[in-house]
């Protein structure tokens, strides 16, 4: 029960921060990818500078299967980047965007859900050996 | 959201994002990953049940222990190969991670929604916008194309996120920070694809 509440608190904090740094704004995302405003990339890079020592100090993450670079990494990231630009949001930012009152985001959320369900179907049918990577 | 909204400066956003990632890690012993939560919430079957059966299989347990120990010492699994399915299942248990249920993932996603709502309310920007943003309308018009692009963009990002094993909360916010090669690669590719797409779609308008 405590963990359930804690997850809710993390979600609220995450959504709050994402909204405040502008990652839920399609306008800011467009400016970021057009390289006309580097505030968000700078935010992500600075976050990396803070988190790299934190994660490297954690030795309890034995996950060697995630070290494989496959065609899925490249194709998936390409589709993801293109989709993020087109609708201005990604699976992470669409929820706080809807929460802030931007209702067209519901259509993007529907797209995200369909995309994930599509992937589940494809994975189950054609990539069954890799399904284990997603157990969590 | 209006472009005139006063966003946090990069340093404040960085500290806040890092704090959220650390908080998530402290609770779950996992790096944060939102597309994984979507996948779990949308998955009808219960994959967690399988992991309970490995407790009785001594060989699997030993193989997973060996793999985990080797990983701690920097050994990487040979390119193109993956450990046995049972060993993969055993690894998270060996890391002594708390079990996350469907409800945990659902609560995280609900929290994200409420967090955006809270921020907009405190910033005096909470309002119901029914029409797409003016920038989106400027590029794609006010007709069916505009809505189709919204849906298709969401579909591509959702599908791509799972195919690449994570949305930007995974590779860009967490994976690259763990100096994990696929995450660094995924971050680079997604930003390159985004920049190219943005210049193709919006560059001349």
HADDOCK unambig.tbl for C-alpha pairs under 7 A between the chains (distance, minus, plus):
assign (segid A and resid 4 and name CA) (segid B and resid 104 and name CA) 5.32 0.50 0.50
assign (segid A and resid 4 and name CA) (segid B and resid 107 and name CA) 6.78 0.50 0.50
assign (segid A and resid 7 and name CA) (segid B and resid 104 and name CA) 6.20 0.50 0.50
assign (segid A and resid 7 and name CA) (segid B and resid 107 and name CA) 6.15 0.50 0.50
assign (segid A and resid 7 and name CA) (segid B and resid 108 and name CA) 5.16 0.50 0.50
assign (segid A and resid 8 and name CA) (segid B and resid 107 and name CA) 5.08 0.50 0.50
assign (segid A and resid 8 and name CA) (segid B and resid 108 and name CA) 5.04 0.50 0.50
assign (segid A and resid 8 and name CA) (segid B and resid 111 and name CA) 4.82 0.50 0.50
assign (segid A and resid 9 and name CA) (segid B and resid 111 and name CA) 6.54 0.50 0.50
assign (segid A and resid 10 and name CA) (segid B and resid 20 and name CA) 6.55 0.50 0.50
assign (segid A and resid 10 and name CA) (segid B and resid 24 and name CA) 6.41 0.50 0.50
assign (segid A and resid 10 and name CA) (segid B and resid 108 and name CA) 6.85 0.50 0.50
assign (segid A and resid 11 and name CA) (segid B and resid 108 and name CA) 4.61 0.50 0.50
assign (segid A and resid 11 and name CA) (segid B and resid 109 and name CA) 6.34 0.50 0.50
assign (segid A and resid 11 and name CA) (segid B and resid 110 and name CA) 7.00 0.50 0.50
assign (segid A and resid 11 and name CA) (segid B and resid 111 and name CA) 3.93 0.50 0.50
assign (segid A and resid 11 and name CA) (segid B and resid 112 and name CA) 4.45 0.50 0.50
assign (segid A and resid 11 and name CA) (segid B and resid 115 and name CA) 6.79 0.50 0.50
assign (segid A and resid 12 and name CA) (segid B and resid 111 and name CA) 4.22 0.50 0.50
assign (segid A and resid 12 and name CA) (segid B and resid 112 and name CA) 5.05 0.50 0.50
assign (segid A and resid 12 and name CA) (segid B and resid 114 and name CA) 5.74 0.50 0.50
assign (segid A and resid 12 and name CA) (segid B and resid 115 and name CA) 3.87 0.50 0.50
assign (segid A and resid 13 and name CA) (segid B and resid 20 and name CA) 6.79 0.50 0.50
assign (segid A and resid 13 and name CA) (segid B and resid 115 and name CA) 5.97 0.50 0.50
assign (segid A and resid 14 and name CA) (segid B and resid 20 and name CA) 6.13 0.50 0.50
assign (segid A and resid 14 and name CA) (segid B and resid 112 and name CA) 6.16 0.50 0.50
assign (segid A and resid 14 and name CA) (segid B and resid 115 and name CA) 6.75 0.50 0.50
assign (segid A and resid 15 and name CA) (segid B and resid 111 and name CA) 6.99 0.50 0.50
assign (segid A and resid 15 and name CA) (segid B and resid 112 and name CA) 4.19 0.50 0.50
assign (segid A and resid 15 and name CA) (segid B and resid 113 and name CA) 6.42 0.50 0.50
assign (segid A and resid 15 and name CA) (segid B and resid 115 and name CA) 4.12 0.50 0.50
assign (segid A and resid 15 and name CA) (segid B and resid 116 and name CA) 4.85 0.50 0.50
assign (segid A and resid 16 and name CA) (segid B and resid 115 and name CA) 4.27 0.50 0.50
assign (segid A and resid 16 and name CA) (segid B and resid 116 and name CA) 5.03 0.50 0.50
assign (segid A and resid 16 and name CA) (segid B and resid 118 and name CA) 6.67 0.50 0.50
assign (segid A and resid 16 and name CA) (segid B and resid 119 and name CA) 5.16 0.50 0.50
assign (segid A and resid 17 and name CA) (segid B and resid 13 and name CA) 6.88 0.50 0.50
assign (segid A and resid 17 and name CA) (segid B and resid 16 and name CA) 6.56 0.50 0.50
assign (segid A and resid 17 and name CA) (segid B and resid 17 and name CA) 6.73 0.50 0.50
assign (segid A and resid 19 and name CA) (segid B and resid 116 and name CA) 5.63 0.50 0.50
assign (segid A and resid 19 and name CA) (segid B and resid 119 and name CA) 6.50 0.50 0.50
assign (segid A and resid 20 and name CA) (segid B and resid 7 and name CA) 5.34 0.50 0.50
assign (segid A and resid 20 and name CA) (segid B and resid 8 and name CA) 5.84 0.50 0.50
assign (segid A and resid 20 and name CA) (segid B and resid 119 and name CA) 6.86 0.50 0.50
assign (segid A and resid 21 and name CA) (segid B and resid 7 and name CA) 5.21 0.50 0.50
assign (segid A and resid 21 and name CA) (segid B and resid 8 and name CA) 5.22 0.50 0.50
assign (segid A and resid 21 and name CA) (segid B and resid 13 and name CA) 5.74 0.50 0.50
assign (segid A and resid 22 and name CA) (segid B and resid 7 and name CA) 6.09 0.50 0.50
assign (segid A and resid 25 and name CA) (segid B and resid 1 and name CA) 5.97 0.50 0.50
assign (segid A and resid 27 and name CA) (segid B and resid 3 and name CA) 6.84 0.50 0.50
assign (segid A and resid 27 and name CA) (segid B and resid 135 and name CA) 6.60 0.50 0.50
assign (segid A and resid 30 and name CA) (segid B and resid 198 and name CA) 6.74 0.50 0.50
assign (segid A and resid 33 and name CA) (segid B and resid 194 and name CA) 5.98 0.50 0.50
assign (segid A and resid 33 and name CA) (segid B and resid 195 and name CA) 4.64 0.50 0.50
assign (segid A and resid 33 and name CA) (segid B and resid 198 and name CA) 5.88 0.50 0.50
assign (segid A and resid 34 and name CA) (segid B and resid 195 and name CA) 6.10 0.50 0.50
assign (segid A and resid 34 and name CA) (segid B and resid 198 and name CA) 5.96 0.50 0.50
assign (segid A and resid 34 and name CA) (segid B and resid 199 and name CA) 6.16 0.50 0.50
assign (segid A and resid 39 and name CA) (segid B and resid 10 and name CA) 5.84 0.50 0.50
assign (segid A and resid 40 and name CA) (segid B and resid 10 and name CA) 6.75 0.50 0.50
assign (segid A and resid 42 and name CA) (segid B and resid 10 and name CA) 6.24 0.50 0.50
assign (segid A and resid 43 and name CA) (segid B and resid 10 and name CA) 4.48 0.50 0.50
assign (segid A and resid 43 and name CA) (segid B and resid 11 and name CA) 6.43 0.50 0.50
assign (segid A and resid 43 and name CA) (segid B and resid 13 and name CA) 6.14 0.50 0.50
assign (segid A and resid 43 and name CA) (segid B and resid 14 and name CA) 5.09 0.50 0.50
assign (segid A and resid 44 and name CA) (segid B and resid 14 and name CA) 6.57 0.50 0.50
assign (segid A and resid 44 and name CA) (segid B and resid 173 and name CA) 6.86 0.50 0.50
assign (segid A and resid 46 and name CA) (segid B and resid 14 and name CA) 5.70 0.50 0.50
assign (segid A and resid 47 and name CA) (segid B and resid 14 and name CA) 4.49 0.50 0.50
assign (segid A and resid 47 and name CA) (segid B and resid 15 and name CA) 6.60 0.50 0.50
assign (segid A and resid 47 and name CA) (segid B and resid 17 and name CA) 6.64 0.50 0.50
assign (segid A and resid 47 and name CA) (segid B and resid 18 and name CA) 5.67 0.50 0.50
assign (segid A and resid 48 and name CA) (segid B and resid 173 and name CA) 6.93 0.50 0.50
assign (segid A and resid 48 and name CA) (segid B and resid 177 and name CA) 5.31 0.50 0.50
assign (segid A and resid 50 and name CA) (segid B and resid 18 and name CA) 6.65 0.50 0.50
assign (segid A and resid 51 and name CA) (segid B and resid 18 and name CA) 6.20 0.50 0.50
assign (segid A and resid 51 and name CA) (segid B and resid 177 and name CA) 5.87 0.50 0.50
assign (segid A and resid 52 and name CA) (segid B and resid 177 and name CA) 4.42 0.50 0.50
assign (segid A and resid 52 and name CA) (segid B and resid 178 and name CA) 5.90 0.50 0.50
assign (segid A and resid 55 and name CA) (segid B and resid 177 and name CA) 6.85 0.50 0.50
assign (segid A and resid 55 and name CA) (segid B and resid 178 and name CA) 5.52 0.50 0.50
assign (segid A and resid 56 and name CA) (segid B and resid 178 and name CA) 6.14 0.50 0.50
assign (segid A and resid 59 and name CA) (segid B and resid 72 and name CA) 6.52 0.50 0.50
assign (segid A and resid 60 and name CA) (segid B and resid 95 and name CA) 5.77 0.50 0.50
assign (segid A and resid 61 and name CA) (segid B and resid 95 and name CA) 6.59 0.50 0.50
assign (segid A and resid 62 and name CA) (segid B and resid 68 and name CA) 4.97 0.50 0.50
assign (segid A and resid 62 and name CA) (segid B and resid 71 and name CA) 5.64 0.50 0.50
assign (segid A and resid 62 and name CA) (segid B and resid 72 and name CA) 6.36 0.50 0.50
assign (segid A and resid 62 and name CA) (segid B and resid 91 and name CA) 6.99 0.50 0.50
assign (segid A and resid 62 and name CA) (segid B and resid 95 and name CA) 6.94 0.50 0.50
assign (segid A and resid 64 and name CA) (segid B and resid 71 and name CA) 6.07 0.50 0.50
assign (segid A and resid 64 and name CA) (segid B and resid 76 and name CA) 5.98 0.50 0.50
assign (segid A and resid 64 and name CA) (segid B and resid 77 and name CA) 6.18 0.50 0.50
assign (segid A and resid 65 and name CA) (segid B and resid 77 and name CA) 6.93 0.50 0.50
assign (segid A and resid 65 and name CA) (segid B and resid 82 and name CA) 6.37 0.50 0.50
assign (segid A and resid 67 and name CA) (segid B and resid 180 and name CA) 6.04 0.50 0.50
assign (segid A and resid 67 and name CA) (segid B and resid 181 and name CA) 5.82 0.50 0.50
assign (segid A and resid 67 and name CA) (segid B and resid 182 and name CA) 5.86 0.50 0.50
assign (segid A and resid 68 and name CA) (segid B and resid 79 and name CA) 6.26 0.50 0.50
assign (segid A and resid 68 and name CA) (segid B and resid 182 and name CA) 6.23 0.50 0.50
assign (segid A and resid 69 and name CA) (segid B and resid 182 and name CA) 4.96 0.50 0.50
assign (segid A and resid 72 and name CA) (segid B and resid 163 and name CA) 5.54 0.50 0.50
assign (segid A and resid 72 and name CA) (segid B and resid 164 and name CA) 5.35 0.50 0.50
assign (segid A and resid 73 and name CA) (segid B and resid 163 and name CA) 6.89 0.50 0.50
assign (segid A and resid 73 and name CA) (segid B and resid 164 and name CA) 4.29 0.50 0.50
assign (segid A and resid 73 and name CA) (segid B and resid 182 and name CA) 6.61 0.50 0.50
assign (segid A and resid 73 and name CA) (segid B and resid 186 and name CA) 5.79 0.50 0.50
assign (segid A and resid 74 and name CA) (segid B and resid 186 and name CA) 6.35 0.50 0.50
assign (segid A and resid 74 and name CA) (segid B and resid 189 and name CA) 6.47 0.50 0.50
assign (segid A and resid 76 and name CA) (segid B and resid 160 and name CA) 3.92 0.50 0.50
assign (segid A and resid 76 and name CA) (segid B and resid 161 and name CA) 6.10 0.50 0.50
assign (segid A and resid 76 and name CA) (segid B and resid 163 and name CA) 4.76 0.50 0.50
assign (segid A and resid 76 and name CA) (segid B and resid 164 and name CA) 4.35 0.50 0.50
assign (segid A and resid 77 and name CA) (segid B and resid 160 and name CA) 5.86 0.50 0.50
assign (segid A and resid 77 and name CA) (segid B and resid 161 and name CA) 6.73 0.50 0.50
assign (segid A and resid 77 and name CA) (segid B and resid 164 and name CA) 5.62 0.50 0.50
assign (segid A and resid 77 and name CA) (segid B and resid 186 and name CA) 5.35 0.50 0.50
assign (segid A and resid 77 and name CA) (segid B and resid 189 and name CA) 5.81 0.50 0.50
assign (segid A and resid 77 and name CA) (segid B and resid 190 and name CA) 4.60 0.50 0.50
assign (segid A and resid 78 and name CA) (segid B and resid 189 and name CA) 6.04 0.50 0.50
assign (segid A and resid 78 and name CA) (segid B and resid 190 and name CA) 5.15 0.50 0.50
assign (segid A and resid 78 and name CA) (segid B and resid 193 and name CA) 5.28 0.50 0.50
assign (segid A and resid 79 and name CA) (segid B and resid 156 and name CA) 5.48 0.50 0.50
assign (segid A and resid 79 and name CA) (segid B and resid 157 and name CA) 6.22 0.50 0.50
assign (segid A and resid 79 and name CA) (segid B and resid 160 and name CA) 4.97 0.50 0.50
assign (segid A and resid 80 and name CA) (segid B and resid 156 and name CA) 5.77 0.50 0.50
assign (segid A and resid 80 and name CA) (segid B and resid 157 and name CA) 3.98 0.50 0.50
assign (segid A and resid 80 and name CA) (segid B and resid 160 and name CA) 4.47 0.50 0.50
assign (segid A and resid 80 and name CA) (segid B and resid 161 and name CA) 5.70 0.50 0.50
assign (segid A and resid 80 and name CA) (segid B and resid 190 and name CA) 6.32 0.50 0.50
assign (segid A and resid 81 and name CA) (segid B and resid 157 and name CA) 6.92 0.50 0.50
assign (segid A and resid 81 and name CA) (segid B and resid 190 and name CA) 4.33 0.50 0.50
assign (segid A and resid 81 and name CA) (segid B and resid 191 and name CA) 6.10 0.50 0.50
assign (segid A and resid 81 and name CA) (segid B and resid 193 and name CA) 5.19 0.50 0.50
assign (segid A and resid 81 and name CA) (segid B and resid 194 and name CA) 4.44 0.50 0.50
assign (segid A and resid 82 and name CA) (segid B and resid 193 and name CA) 5.81 0.50 0.50
assign (segid A and resid 82 and name CA) (segid B and resid 194 and name CA) 5.15 0.50 0.50
assign (segid A and resid 82 and name CA) (segid B and resid 197 and name CA) 5.71 0.50 0.50
assign (segid A and resid 83 and name CA) (segid B and resid 153 and name CA) 3.91 0.50 0.50
assign (segid A and resid 83 and name CA) (segid B and resid 154 and name CA) 6.06 0.50 0.50
assign (segid A and resid 83 and name CA) (segid B and resid 156 and name CA) 4.79 0.50 0.50
assign (segid A and resid 83 and name CA) (segid B and resid 157 and name CA) 4.65 0.50 0.50
assign (segid A and resid 84 and name CA) (segid B and resid 153 and name CA) 6.21 0.50 0.50
assign (segid A and resid 84 and name CA) (segid B and resid 157 and name CA) 5.75 0.50 0.50
assign (segid A and resid 85 and name CA) (segid B and resid 194 and name CA) 5.84 0.50 0.50
assign (segid A and resid 85 and name CA) (segid B and resid 197 and name CA) 6.78 0.50 0.50
assign (segid A and resid 85 and name CA) (segid B and resid 198 and name CA) 6.15 0.50 0.50
assign (segid A and resid 86 and name CA) (segid B and resid 149 and name CA) 6.37 0.50 0.50
assign (segid A and resid 86 and name CA) (segid B and resid 150 and name CA) 6.77 0.50 0.50
assign (segid A and resid 86 and name CA) (segid B and resid 153 and name CA) 5.02 0.50 0.50
assign (segid A and resid 87 and name CA) (segid B and resid 149 and name CA) 6.44 0.50 0.50
assign (segid A and resid 87 and name CA) (segid B and resid 150 and name CA) 4.59 0.50 0.50
assign (segid A and resid 87 and name CA) (segid B and resid 153 and name CA) 4.73 0.50 0.50
assign (segid A and resid 87 and name CA) (segid B and resid 154 and name CA) 6.23 0.50 0.50
assign (segid A and resid 90 and name CA) (segid B and resid 154 and name CA) 6.68 0.50 0.50
assign (segid A and resid 90 and name CA) (segid B and resid 157 and name CA) 5.80 0.50 0.50
assign (segid A and resid 91 and name CA) (segid B and resid 35 and name CA) 6.15 0.50 0.50
assign (segid A and resid 91 and name CA) (segid B and resid 157 and name CA) 6.95 0.50 0.50
assign (segid A and resid 91 and name CA) (segid B and resid 158 and name CA) 6.06 0.50 0.50
assign (segid A and resid 91 and name CA) (segid B and resid 167 and name CA) 6.76 0.50 0.50
assign (segid A and resid 92 and name CA) (segid B and resid 34 and name CA) 5.89 0.50 0.50
assign (segid A and resid 92 and name CA) (segid B and resid 169 and name CA) 6.86 0.50 0.50
assign (segid A and resid 95 and name CA) (segid B and resid 112 and name CA) 5.90 0.50 0.50
assign (segid A and resid 95 and name CA) (segid B and resid 113 and name CA) 4.69 0.50 0.50
assign (segid A and resid 96 and name CA) (segid B and resid 112 and name CA) 5.45 0.50 0.50
assign (segid A and resid 96 and name CA) (segid B and resid 113 and name CA) 4.48 0.50 0.50
assign (segid A and resid 96 and name CA) (segid B and resid 114 and name CA) 6.92 0.50 0.50
assign (segid A and resid 96 and name CA) (segid B and resid 115 and name CA) 6.24 0.50 0.50
assign (segid A and resid 96 and name CA) (segid B and resid 116 and name CA) 3.85 0.50 0.50
assign (segid A and resid 96 and name CA) (segid B and resid 117 and name CA) 6.66 0.50 0.50
assign (segid A and resid 97 and name CA) (segid B and resid 116 and name CA) 6.22 0.50 0.50
assign (segid A and resid 98 and name CA) (segid B and resid 113 and name CA) 6.75 0.50 0.50
assign (segid A and resid 99 and name CA) (segid B and resid 113 and name CA) 4.70 0.50 0.50
assign (segid A and resid 99 and name CA) (segid B and resid 114 and name CA) 5.90 0.50 0.50
assign (segid A and resid 99 and name CA) (segid B and resid 116 and name CA) 4.94 0.50 0.50
assign (segid A and resid 99 and name CA) (segid B and resid 117 and name CA) 4.31 0.50 0.50
assign (segid A and resid 100 and name CA) (segid B and resid 116 and name CA) 5.09 0.50 0.50
assign (segid A and resid 100 and name CA) (segid B and resid 117 and name CA) 4.40 0.50 0.50
assign (segid A and resid 100 and name CA) (segid B and resid 120 and name CA) 5.22 0.50 0.50
assign (segid A and resid 100 and name CA) (segid B and resid 126 and name CA) 5.63 0.50 0.50
assign (segid A and resid 101 and name CA) (segid B and resid 126 and name CA) 5.97 0.50 0.50
assign (segid A and resid 101 and name CA) (segid B and resid 127 and name CA) 5.15 0.50 0.50
assign (segid A and resid 101 and name CA) (segid B and resid 128 and name CA) 4.46 0.50 0.50
assign (segid A and resid 101 and name CA) (segid B and resid 129 and name CA) 5.89 0.50 0.50
assign (segid A and resid 102 and name CA) (segid B and resid 128 and name CA) 6.09 0.50 0.50
assign (segid A and resid 102 and name CA) (segid B and resid 129 and name CA) 4.91 0.50 0.50
assign (segid A and resid 102 and name CA) (segid B and resid 130 and name CA) 6.77 0.50 0.50
assign (segid A and resid 103 and name CA) (segid B and resid 128 and name CA) 6.59 0.50 0.50
assign (segid A and resid 103 and name CA) (segid B and resid 129 and name CA) 5.74 0.50 0.50
assign (segid A and resid 103 and name CA) (segid B and resid 130 and name CA) 5.34 0.50 0.50
assign (segid A and resid 104 and name CA) (segid B and resid 130 and name CA) 6.14 0.50 0.50
assign (segid A and resid 104 and name CA) (segid B and resid 131 and name CA) 6.36 0.50 0.50
assign (segid A and resid 104 and name CA) (segid B and resid 132 and name CA) 5.74 0.50 0.50
assign (segid A and resid 107 and name CA) (segid B and resid 150 and name CA) 6.37 0.50 0.50
assign (segid A and resid 107 and name CA) (segid B and resid 151 and name CA) 5.38 0.50 0.50
assign (segid A and resid 108 and name CA) (segid B and resid 150 and name CA) 5.24 0.50 0.50
assign (segid A and resid 108 and name CA) (segid B and resid 151 and name CA) 4.75 0.50 0.50
assign (segid A and resid 108 and name CA) (segid B and resid 153 and name CA) 6.83 0.50 0.50
assign (segid A and resid 108 and name CA) (segid B and resid 154 and name CA) 4.45 0.50 0.50
assign (segid A and resid 109 and name CA) (segid B and resid 154 and name CA) 6.27 0.50 0.50
assign (segid A and resid 110 and name CA) (segid B and resid 151 and name CA) 6.84 0.50 0.50
assign (segid A and resid 111 and name CA) (segid B and resid 151 and name CA) 4.68 0.50 0.50
assign (segid A and resid 111 and name CA) (segid B and resid 152 and name CA) 6.17 0.50 0.50
assign (segid A and resid 111 and name CA) (segid B and resid 154 and name CA) 4.32 0.50 0.50
assign (segid A and resid 111 and name CA) (segid B and resid 155 and name CA) 4.01 0.50 0.50
assign (segid A and resid 112 and name CA) (segid B and resid 154 and name CA) 4.50 0.50 0.50
assign (segid A and resid 112 and name CA) (segid B and resid 155 and name CA) 4.61 0.50 0.50
assign (segid A and resid 112 and name CA) (segid B and resid 157 and name CA) 6.47 0.50 0.50
assign (segid A and resid 112 and name CA) (segid B and resid 158 and name CA) 4.21 0.50 0.50
assign (segid A and resid 113 and name CA) (segid B and resid 158 and name CA) 6.66 0.50 0.50
assign (segid A and resid 114 and name CA) (segid B and resid 155 and name CA) 6.10 0.50 0.50
assign (segid A and resid 115 and name CA) (segid B and resid 155 and name CA) 4.36 0.50 0.50
assign (segid A and resid 115 and name CA) (segid B and resid 156 and name CA) 6.40 0.50 0.50
assign (segid A and resid 115 and name CA) (segid B and resid 158 and name CA) 4.78 0.50 0.50
assign (segid A and resid 115 and name CA) (segid B and resid 159 and name CA) 4.19 0.50 0.50
assign (segid A and resid 116 and name CA) (segid B and resid 39 and name CA) 6.40 0.50 0.50
assign (segid A and resid 116 and name CA) (segid B and resid 158 and name CA) 5.30 0.50 0.50
assign (segid A and resid 116 and name CA) (segid B and resid 159 and name CA) 5.06 0.50 0.50
assign (segid A and resid 116 and name CA) (segid B and resid 162 and name CA) 6.54 0.50 0.50
assign (segid A and resid 118 and name CA) (segid B and resid 159 and name CA) 6.94 0.50 0.50
assign (segid A and resid 119 and name CA) (segid B and resid 159 and name CA) 5.69 0.50 0.50
assign (segid A and resid 119 and name CA) (segid B and resid 162 and name CA) 6.82 0.50 0.50
assign (segid A and resid 132 and name CA) (segid B and resid 85 and name CA) 6.33 0.50 0.50
assign (segid A and resid 132 and name CA) (segid B and resid 88 and name CA) 6.77 0.50 0.50
assign (segid A and resid 132 and name CA) (segid B and resid 89 and name CA) 6.84 0.50 0.50
assign (segid A and resid 135 and name CA) (segid B and resid 47 and name CA) 6.48 0.50 0.50
